[in-house]
């Protein structure tokens, strides 16, 4: 589904359904300015390079069993993505925990459950989605349009 980063409610509705089911995941990809194509990578660079994709891909997964909800960004900015995001005014929210910060596999963070337990609310998920879009956008080297695509995988 295509959406604007300021109008996320349809995506949040899909996230609510995934959270209720405790299964699946959501990917988000930024819309790119077609007048400025992303730089091409060589086949060898893609296979043997130590960086992720030129155009980043954000991912959210709901809590599943004992595993907490998580967000991730597969990107090409290398290691120390948390520090880079903080420099770009997209600090990791308090309570979120780093699971991985790898130059080729990207950044993955665990999100604590809502206070008091229970499933996350639409507001909780909108906050997560907002952060994921800002983080994915901050790690994108290509000029973006503000439009996004969400790929919902219900499993």
BALOBA-1460 file (C-alpha; in Angstrom, 3 decimals):
// residues 155
<rec num="1" residu="x" x="0.000" y="0.000" z="0.000"/>
<rec num="2" residu="x" x="1.212" y="3.509" z="-0.756"/>
<rec num="3" residu="x" x="0.916" y="6.249" z="1.844"/>
<rec num="4" residu="x" x="2.215" y="9.677" z="2.798"/>
<rec num="5" residu="x" x="4.414" y="9.908" z="5.885"/>
<rec num="6" residu="x" x="1.951" y="12.399" z="7.418"/>
<rec num="7" residu="x" x="-1.080" y="10.138" z="6.800"/>
<rec num="8" residu="x" x="-0.269" y="6.787" z="8.374"/>
<rec num="9" residu="x" x="-3.607" y="5.595" z="9.802"/>
<rec num="10" residu="x" x="-4.224" y="2.861" z="7.195"/>
<rec num="11" residu="x" x="-0.797" y="1.389" z="7.922"/>
<rec num="12" residu="x" x="-1.373" y="1.624" z="11.680"/>
<rec num="13" residu="x" x="-4.633" y="-0.306" z="11.195"/>
<rec num="14" residu="x" x="-2.674" y="-3.098" z="9.504"/>
<rec num="15" residu="x" x="-0.124" y="-3.021" z="12.325"/>
<rec num="16" residu="x" x="-2.953" y="-3.390" z="14.873"/>
<rec num="17" residu="x" x="-4.186" y="-6.508" z="13.066"/>
<rec num="18" residu="x" x="-0.674" y="-7.997" z="13.043"/>
<rec num="19" residu="x" x="-0.215" y="-7.154" z="16.744"/>
<rec num="20" residu="x" x="-3.547" y="-8.816" z="17.620"/>
<rec num="21" residu="x" x="-2.535" y="-11.935" z="15.671"/>
<rec num="22" residu="x" x="0.978" y="-11.916" z="17.150"/>
<rec num="23" residu="x" x="2.342" y="-12.881" z="13.746"/>
<rec num="24" residu="x" x="3.711" y="-11.445" z="10.525"/>
<rec num="25" residu="x" x="5.676" y="-8.284" z="9.813"/>
<rec num="26" residu="x" x="5.567" y="-4.977" z="7.954"/>
<rec num="27" residu="x" x="8.205" y="-3.514" z="5.627"/>
<rec num="28" residu="x" x="8.355" y="0.153" z="4.621"/>
<rec num="29" residu="x" x="10.293" y="1.589" z="1.701"/>
<rec num="30" residu="x" x="10.697" y="5.290" z="0.871"/>
<rec num="31" residu="x" x="9.456" y="6.816" z="-2.356"/>
<rec num="32" residu="x" x="12.393" y="8.164" z="-4.333"/>
<rec num="33" residu="x" x="12.779" y="11.217" z="-6.524"/>
<rec num="34" residu="x" x="12.901" y="9.656" z="-10.005"/>
<rec num="35" residu="x" x="14.975" y="12.577" z="-11.300"/>
<rec num="36" residu="x" x="17.832" y="11.488" z="-9.025"/>
<rec num="37" residu="x" x="18.253" y="7.702" z="-9.369"/>
<rec num="38" residu="x" x="20.090" y="5.805" z="-6.617"/>
<rec num="39" residu="x" x="23.748" y="5.059" z="-7.274"/>
<rec num="40" residu="x" x="24.282" y="1.650" z="-8.807"/>
<rec num="41" residu="x" x="26.180" y="-1.063" z="-6.984"/>
<rec num="42" residu="x" x="28.280" y="-3.637" z="-8.746"/>
<rec num="43" residu="x" x="27.392" y="-7.296" z="-8.429"/>
<rec num="44" residu="x" x="30.663" y="-7.968" z="-6.586"/>
<rec num="45" residu="x" x="30.041" y="-5.025" z="-4.280"/>
<rec num="46" residu="x" x="26.598" y="-6.378" z="-3.428"/>
<rec num="47" residu="x" x="27.910" y="-9.870" z="-2.727"/>
<rec num="48" residu="x" x="31.202" y="-9.102" z="-0.983"/>
<rec num="49" residu="x" x="30.668" y="-5.544" z="0.237"/>
<rec num="50" residu="x" x="30.246" y="-4.727" z="3.894"/>
<rec num="51" residu="x" x="27.214" y="-2.471" z="3.513"/>
<rec num="52" residu="x" x="23.499" y="-3.003" z="3.182"/>
<rec num="53" residu="x" x="21.246" y="-1.743" z="0.382"/>
<rec num="54" residu="x" x="21.540" y="1.785" z="-1.044"/>
<rec num="55" residu="x" x="17.810" y="2.356" z="-0.502"/>
<rec num="56" residu="x" x="17.030" y="1.372" z="3.100"/>
<rec num="57" residu="x" x="14.190" y="-0.926" z="4.094"/>
<rec num="58" residu="x" x="12.430" y="-0.511" z="7.435"/>
<rec num="59" residu="x" x="10.791" y="-3.435" z="9.214"/>
<rec num="60" residu="x" x="8.429" y="-3.769" z="12.171"/>
<rec num="61" residu="x" x="7.392" y="-7.039" z="13.791"/>
<rec num="62" residu="x" x="4.784" y="-7.407" z="16.517"/>
<rec num="63" residu="x" x="5.501" y="-9.198" z="19.772"/>
<rec num="64" residu="x" x="5.384" y="-12.924" z="19.092"/>
<rec num="65" residu="x" x="5.248" y="-15.260" z="22.066"/>
<rec num="66" residu="x" x="8.130" y="-14.293" z="24.357"/>
<rec num="67" residu="x" x="9.840" y="-12.203" z="21.665"/>
<rec num="68" residu="x" x="9.214" y="-8.466" z="21.993"/>
<rec num="69" residu="x" x="8.049" y="-6.230" z="19.187"/>
<rec num="70" residu="x" x="10.976" y="-4.934" z="17.139"/>
<rec num="71" residu="x" x="11.967" y="-2.454" z="14.458"/>
<rec num="72" residu="x" x="14.864" y="-2.639" z="12.061"/>
<rec num="73" residu="x" x="16.426" y="-0.693" z="9.246"/>
<rec num="74" residu="x" x="18.498" y="-2.447" z="6.585"/>
<rec num="75" residu="x" x="20.720" y="0.364" z="5.276"/>
<rec num="76" residu="x" x="24.100" y="1.245" z="3.731"/>
<rec num="77" residu="x" x="25.441" y="3.673" z="6.341"/>
<rec num="78" residu="x" x="27.673" y="1.123" z="8.077"/>
<rec num="79" residu="x" x="28.042" y="0.530" z="11.800"/>
<rec num="80" residu="x" x="27.074" y="2.835" z="14.646"/>
<rec num="81" residu="x" x="23.691" y="3.613" z="13.136"/>
<rec num="82" residu="x" x="22.340" y="4.592" z="16.569"/>
<rec num="83" residu="x" x="24.955" y="7.349" z="16.861"/>
<rec num="84" residu="x" x="24.314" y="8.455" z="13.284"/>
<rec num="85" residu="x" x="20.561" y="8.610" z="13.907"/>
<rec num="86" residu="x" x="21.105" y="10.698" z="17.046"/>
<rec num="87" residu="x" x="23.259" y="13.114" z="15.016"/>
<rec num="88" residu="x" x="20.373" y="13.355" z="12.528"/>
<rec num="89" residu="x" x="17.795" y="14.077" z="15.291"/>
<rec num="90" residu="x" x="16.233" y="10.600" z="15.294"/>
<rec num="91" residu="x" x="17.352" y="9.329" z="18.690"/>
<rec num="92" residu="x" x="16.305" y="5.856" z="19.811"/>
<rec num="93" residu="x" x="13.388" y="6.231" z="22.274"/>
<rec num="94" residu="x" x="14.038" y="5.522" z="25.940"/>
<rec num="95" residu="x" x="13.476" y="1.882" z="26.823"/>
<rec num="96" residu="x" x="14.132" y="0.549" z="23.333"/>
<rec num="97" residu="x" x="17.051" y="-1.909" z="23.334"/>
<rec num="98" residu="x" x="19.646" y="-2.553" z="20.637"/>
<rec num="99" residu="x" x="19.628" y="-6.143" z="19.377"/>
<rec num="100" residu="x" x="21.910" y="-5.617" z="16.377"/>
<rec num="101" residu="x" x="23.908" y="-2.862" z="14.683"/>
<rec num="102" residu="x" x="25.667" y="-4.588" z="11.814"/>
<rec num="103" residu="x" x="27.139" y="-2.927" z="8.681"/>
<rec num="104" residu="x" x="25.538" y="-5.403" z="6.262"/>
<rec num="105" residu="x" x="22.442" y="-6.639" z="8.135"/>
<rec num="106" residu="x" x="21.454" y="-3.274" z="9.627"/>
<rec num="107" residu="x" x="20.025" y="-2.008" z="12.886"/>
<rec num="108" residu="x" x="17.466" y="-3.942" z="14.965"/>
<rec num="109" residu="x" x="15.854" y="-2.645" z="18.165"/>
<rec num="110" residu="x" x="13.538" y="-4.356" z="20.666"/>
<rec num="111" residu="x" x="10.515" y="-2.324" z="21.756"/>
<rec num="112" residu="x" x="9.256" y="-2.837" z="25.319"/>
<rec num="113" residu="x" x="5.600" y="-3.800" z="25.806"/>
<rec num="114" residu="x" x="3.116" y="-1.042" z="26.621"/>
<rec num="115" residu="x" x="2.929" y="-0.059" z="30.302"/>
<rec num="116" residu="x" x="0.520" y="-2.351" z="32.112"/>
<rec num="117" residu="x" x="0.919" y="-5.069" z="29.485"/>
<rec num="118" residu="x" x="-1.705" y="-5.930" z="26.925"/>
<rec num="119" residu="x" x="-1.640" y="-5.230" z="23.218"/>
<rec num="120" residu="x" x="-0.308" y="-1.925" z="21.889"/>
<rec num="121" residu="x" x="-2.789" y="0.829" z="21.099"/>
<rec num="122" residu="x" x="-3.116" y="2.620" z="17.771"/>
<rec num="123" residu="x" x="-1.251" y="5.572" z="19.333"/>
<rec num="124" residu="x" x="1.587" y="3.262" z="20.457"/>
<rec num="125" residu="x" x="1.907" y="1.828" z="16.961"/>
<rec num="126" residu="x" x="1.690" y="5.233" z="15.293"/>
<rec num="127" residu="x" x="4.617" y="6.358" z="17.475"/>
<rec num="128" residu="x" x="6.605" y="3.284" z="16.410"/>
<rec num="129" residu="x" x="5.764" y="3.806" z="12.728"/>
<rec num="130" residu="x" x="6.636" y="7.499" z="12.913"/>
<rec num="131" residu="x" x="10.057" y="6.666" z="14.394"/>
<rec num="132" residu="x" x="10.646" y="3.907" z="11.821"/>
<rec num="133" residu="x" x="9.877" y="6.257" z="8.924"/>
<rec num="134" residu="x" x="12.111" y="9.010" z="10.327"/>
<rec num="135" residu="x" x="14.963" y="6.531" z="10.963"/>
<rec num="136" residu="x" x="14.664" y="4.902" z="7.536"/>
<rec num="137" residu="x" x="14.541" y="8.340" z="5.905"/>
<rec num="138" residu="x" x="17.561" y="9.546" z="7.884"/>
<rec num="139" residu="x" x="19.577" y="6.549" z="6.669"/>
<rec num="140" residu="x" x="18.576" y="7.053" z="3.022"/>
<rec num="141" residu="x" x="21.231" y="8.623" z="0.770"/>
<rec num="142" residu="x" x="18.802" y="9.204" z="-2.090"/>
<rec num="143" residu="x" x="16.434" y="12.176" z="-2.310"/>
<rec num="144" residu="x" x="12.964" y="11.109" z="-1.138"/>
<rec num="145" residu="x" x="9.452" y="12.273" z="-2.024"/>
<rec num="146" residu="x" x="7.645" y="11.850" z="1.323"/>
<rec num="147" residu="x" x="5.622" y="8.986" z="-0.119"/>
<rec num="148" residu="x" x="6.151" y="5.462" z="1.212"/>
<rec num="149" residu="x" x="5.186" y="1.902" z="0.397"/>
<rec num="150" residu="x" x="4.173" y="-0.538" z="3.079"/>
<rec num="151" residu="x" x="4.377" y="-4.262" z="2.451"/>
<rec num="152" residu="x" x="2.281" y="-6.248" z="4.915"/>
<rec num="153" residu="x" x="3.207" y="-9.896" z="5.472"/>
<rec num="154" residu="x" x="0.515" y="-11.499" z="7.662"/>
<rec num="155" residu="x" x="2.329" y="-14.847" z="7.605"/>
